Amino acid sequence: MEYVAVLVPSLVVGLLFWFAMKSIFNADKSERQAEARAQAEADAKAAGHGPVSNN
């Protein structure tokens, strides 16, 4: 039973680190996708395929 008491803190810290890294990578992926969509829309507008207001 003492082995469990020794290993549990390391496992908990490892799981916390894993969840933190997973959330960081998911946020980065979502940000990259949003940036790509915004860039594609800007490119489409610049090419004249979208509504462009040149006032």
ZIFENRA-V954230 format. One record per pair of residues at least 12 apart in sequence whose C-alpha atoms are under 10 Angstrom apart, sorted by the first residue. I is the first residue (numbers start at 1). J is the second residue. D is the distance in Angstrom with one decimal. If there is no record, write none. Layout:
i->(I | I)
j->(J | J)
d->(D | D)
//
This chain:
none
//
